Amino acid sequence: MRLEEVASRYPRVAAVLKLVRAVMPRDFVHGLPHVLRVVQLALKLAEGRSDVDVEVLTLAALLHDLGRAFSGKRHHAEVSAEVAEELLRSMGLPDEKLEKVVNAILSHSYSLGVKPRSIEAEILSDADKLDALGAIGIARVFGLSALWGRGLEESLEHFKDKILKLPKLMYTDHGRRLATDRVRIVEEFLKELERELAEL
């Protein structure tokens, strides 16, 4: 299922998509391109599952990093959850769905440590982590390193301390399978990078 199809079925999704496209920065690390990739990954993980509320999942995925646009020093997931709750309540999203969206946004974060309480939250967490793996994940690490002034050695440590551990944090079987495939790309890249650095 594609995002455009979901937006055509759910008016709230269409409205939130328009908002997110207007306010999210365009950087590929955590901006709009990342958000749209995570949405599509989440929808892919949800395919064939009758236990997933597609509206809840898509709204949570669209809004999961919105707080990065204006979070300041606060954790982006907390800001994203607060904005999502206020926005979706004003749109008339039922409380039961609203609670799921808020928990999914809070629990997607690697660093915040909130546990997912629904299949939608588990899928969003997996989708967000999948975007940190594979060739795109490698590009994102170095994009962030350039932004933060992080050197090559620090970037390598980030791969080892966080990125390579992500497959073990997957909740869904489909997510684990995709993560296993994508982490091999990262491992091969790191092996080659370390080989080249050793030759210097």
N, C-alpha and C positions, 0 to 999 in steps of 0.2 A: 504494500500500500504506500502511495506517495503522499507527501504533505499536502499537495494541491487538492488531492481527492478528499482528504480528511477535512481540509478547510471548507470545501464545498458542501460537506455534510453537516458541519458544526459551525454555526455563525460566531460563537465565542472564539473558536480557534481562528477563524478568518480575521476577526477584529484584533486579537492578540498578535497574530502574525504581522499585520500591518503596523502595529505599535512597535514591535520588536525590530522590524526592518527600519523604522524611522529613528530609533534611539540608540541601538547598539552600535558600538564602534566597528569599523571594517577590518580590524586586524584579525589575522587568521589564527592567532593563538587562542584567544578567549572571546573574540568578538563575534559578529554575525555569522561569518563562515563556519566557525566552530559550532555555534548554536544550531545552524541548519543541518550540519553533518550529524550532530547528536540526535536531533529529531528523527532524521532518516534512519539512523542506526537503531534507535528505539523502536520505530515502526517495523523495521526488519526483524528485530528480536520478538516482537509481538505477533508476527504473522502465524496464523494457524492456531492461535490460542483463544479459546472462548472465555477465559477467565480475566481478560484484560479490558479495562474501560479505556477505549482509544481516546476519547475526549480528555479524560484525566491525564493520561500519559502524554499526549501531545501538548496540552497546556503546560504541564510541569516541565517538559523538555524545552519548550519555547522560552519559558521564564526562568530557567534554572540559573543562568548567569547574568540576568538583568541587573542585579546589584553591582556588578563590576563597572557599570556605566557611571555610578555615583555613590559607591560605598564608602569612600574615604578610608579611614583606618579600621572600620568595622568589617567583620567577615562577610564576604560577598553573598554567601548562601543565606545568612540571616536576613540581610537586606532584601535579597531576592524574594525570600519567603514572605516577608512583611508586605512588600509591594504587590506580590501576587495575591495575597489574601485580600488586601484592600480593593485591588482592581477587579478580581473575580467575584467578590461579594457584590460590588456595584453592578456587575453584569448579571447577577441573579444565579450564580452557580450554587447548587444545593450544598448545605453544610457538609454532608457526608463526602461529596466529591471534593469540596474545598479542603477538608482535613487531609485527604489523600494527596492533593497537589502540594500542600505546604510541607507535609512529611517527606514527600519525594524530593522536593527542592533542598530541604535541610540535609537529607541523608545521602544526596549524591556526592557531597564533598568528602574527599579523602581525609582532610585534616580536621573536620569538625567532629567526627566521631558519633554522629546520630545514626541509629539503626533504622533501616527501612521497615515499614509496617504493612506494606502491600506489595503485590506483584508489580504494580506500576512503578513503585519506588525502587524495587530491585532492578527492573529493566532500565530505568533511567541511570542508576548507578553504573550498571554494566556498560551502557551506551557511552556514557561520559568517559569511562576508563578505556574503552576500545579506541576512542579518538586520540588517546595518548600513546597508542601502540602503532606498530607498522611504520611505513614510510612517512605518513602524515605525522605520527607521533614524534618521529625523529626531527622532522622539520619544525614542529612546535617547540621542542626542547631548545633547539638552537635559535629559534625566533625569540623565545623568552630570554635566553642567555644574552643575546645581543641587546635586548631591551634593558636588562638588568646589569649589563657590564660583567657578566659571568664568563670566566675563561674556559678554555677547552677542558682542563683537568676537572674544574668544578662541574662542568656539564656531564662529564663521564661519571662523576660521583652521583649526580642526580639520577642518571640512568640506573646505577647499581642500587642506590638507596630507595628509589621509589618505582621507577618505570618497570623494571624487571620483576617486581613483586606483584604487579597488578593482576596477572592471570589468576593468582590464588585468592583474590578478593572478589571474584565473579560470583554472582548468585544463581544465574540461570545456566542450564546445560548449553544452550546455543551460544551464550556469551562466553562460556569457557572454551568452547571449540574455536570460536573466532579469535579469542585472545591468544590461544595456543599457536594458531597460524601466524598472527601478527607479531607475537613476541620473538618468533624465529627470525624475522626480518631485522629486528632490533639487535638480537644476539649476533647475527652475521655482520651487521654494520660495526658493532663495537669490537668484534674480533679483528676486523680489517683495520679499523682506526687504531687500535692498540698496536697492531703489527707495524703499521706505518710510523707511528710515534716511536716505537722501539728502534727503528732503523736510523733515526736522526742522531 
